[in-house]
Amino acid sequence: MTRSLPCVLFLCLMAPPAWGQAYVAPPCPADAPPAFVDDLQPLWYRRFWTGECQHLPRRCRPGRPYWNDVVRTLTDRAPAAQRSAIAARACALGRRIGFEWTRPSAKRRIDTRELQALHAMLEKAPDVTTGLNAVEARVRTKTDP
């Protein structure tokens, strides 16, 4: 019994960290959460990814669009050979937009109206790559110092 203890400890040390956001659906990785600035920000971030308003103020409106659904739609629309790359770009873009959208109002550079405009850009683009390019450029313009 005592000989197996080192093996158990080794396996525990080799396991991936327990942090992350379980509500971020594959293909997006449930990375370490961003450095949230208040108690509401992680709840709004969850809303961004899931469309759910659990534990949020009454002003929250559940439903679509939400980013897990956006990633799935973009990936499905992409040519098969590009799906992995499109998914990775969409996931990274979601983390960036979601974190910015959930910041306190005084610091936020992407509000709900802008979020709706970004979603419309993705939907109206003639193809997924063009839509992602346009949204990434606009997000950079809004969020880069």
C-alpha positions in Angstrom: 0.0 0.0 0.0 2.8 2.5 0.9 4.6 1.6 -2.4 1.6 2.9 -4.4 1.6 6.2 -2.7 4.4 7.7 -4.7 2.6 6.6 -7.9 -0.6 8.3 -6.8 1.3 11.5 -6.0 3.1 11.4 -9.3 -0.2 11.0 -11.2 -1.7 13.8 -9.2 1.2 16.1 -10.1 0.9 15.1 -13.8 -2.8 15.9 -14.0 -3.9 19.1 -15.7 -4.8 22.0 -13.4 -8.3 22.0 -12.1 -9.1 25.6 -13.0 -10.9 26.7 -16.1 -14.4 27.4 -17.2 -16.4 24.2 -17.7 -19.1 26.1 -19.6 -16.7 26.9 -22.5 -17.7 24.1 -24.9 -15.3 22.2 -27.1 -13.6 22.8 -29.4 -12.6 25.8 -27.2 -10.3 25.0 -24.4 -11.5 25.8 -20.9 -8.4 27.9 -20.2 -7.6 29.6 -17.0 -10.1 32.4 -16.3 -9.0 35.9 -17.1 -8.2 38.3 -14.2 -11.7 39.4 -13.4 -12.1 42.7 -11.5 -15.3 42.1 -9.6 -17.7 39.4 -8.6 -20.2 40.0 -11.4 -17.7 39.9 -14.3 -17.3 36.0 -14.2 -21.1 35.7 -14.2 -21.4 37.9 -17.3 -18.5 36.1 -18.9 -20.4 32.8 -18.4 -23.5 34.5 -20.0 -21.4 35.5 -23.0 -20.4 31.9 -23.5 -23.6 30.1 -22.6 -26.5 32.5 -23.0 -27.6 31.7 -19.4 -28.3 34.4 -16.9 -28.0 32.3 -13.7 -27.2 34.6 -10.7 -27.1 37.7 -12.8 -29.2 40.9 -12.3 -32.7 41.0 -13.9 -31.5 43.1 -16.7 -29.7 40.1 -18.2 -31.5 38.6 -21.2 -30.9 34.9 -21.7 -30.6 33.3 -25.1 -28.8 33.7 -28.4 -26.4 34.7 -29.5 -23.8 33.2 -27.2 -20.3 32.4 -28.1 -20.3 28.5 -27.8 -23.1 28.6 -30.4 -21.2 31.2 -32.6 -18.1 28.9 -32.6 -20.2 25.9 -33.5 -21.9 27.8 -36.4 -18.6 29.2 -37.7 -16.9 25.8 -37.6 -19.8 24.1 -39.4 -19.8 26.8 -42.1 -16.1 26.4 -42.7 -14.6 24.1 -45.3 -13.6 20.8 -43.7 -9.9 21.4 -44.2 -10.1 24.7 -42.3 -12.4 23.8 -39.4 -9.6 23.3 -36.9 -8.0 26.6 -37.7 -11.3 28.4 -37.8 -12.3 26.9 -34.4 -9.0 28.1 -32.8 -9.4 31.6 -34.2 -13.1 31.8 -33.0 -12.2 30.5 -29.6 -9.4 33.1 -29.1 -11.7 35.8 -30.4 -14.4 34.8 -28.0 -12.1 35.0 -25.0 -11.0 38.5 -26.1 -14.5 39.8 -26.9 -16.1 38.2 -23.9 -13.6 39.6 -21.4 -13.9 43.1 -22.8 -17.7 42.9 -22.9 -17.9 41.9 -19.3 -15.7 44.6 -17.9 -17.2 47.3 -15.7 -19.1 49.9 -17.8 -16.6 52.7 -17.2 -13.7 50.6 -18.7 -15.6 48.6 -21.3 -14.7 49.1 -25.0 -17.1 46.6 -26.3 -20.7 47.0 -25.2 -23.8 45.1 -26.1 -24.6 47.2 -29.2 -21.0 46.6 -30.4 -21.3 42.9 -29.6 -24.5 42.7 -31.7 -22.7 44.5 -34.6 -19.8 42.0 -34.4 -22.2 39.1 -34.5 -23.9 40.6 -37.6 -20.6 41.0 -39.3 -19.9 37.3 -38.9 -23.4 36.3 -40.1 -23.3 38.6 -43.2 -19.8 37.8 -44.4 -19.7 35.8 -47.6 -17.4 33.2 -45.9 -16.2 32.4 -42.5 -12.6 33.6 -43.0 -13.7 37.0 -44.3 -16.0 37.4 -41.4 -13.4 36.5 -38.8 -10.8 38.8 -40.5 -13.3 41.7 -40.3 -14.3 41.1 -36.7 -10.7 40.5 -35.5 -9.7 43.8 -37.1 -12.6 45.7 -35.5 -11.9 44.2 -32.1 -8.2 45.1 -32.4 -9.2 48.7 -33.2 -11.5 48.8 -30.2 -9.3 47.1 -27.6 -5.6 47.7 -28.5 -4.1 50.7 -26.7 
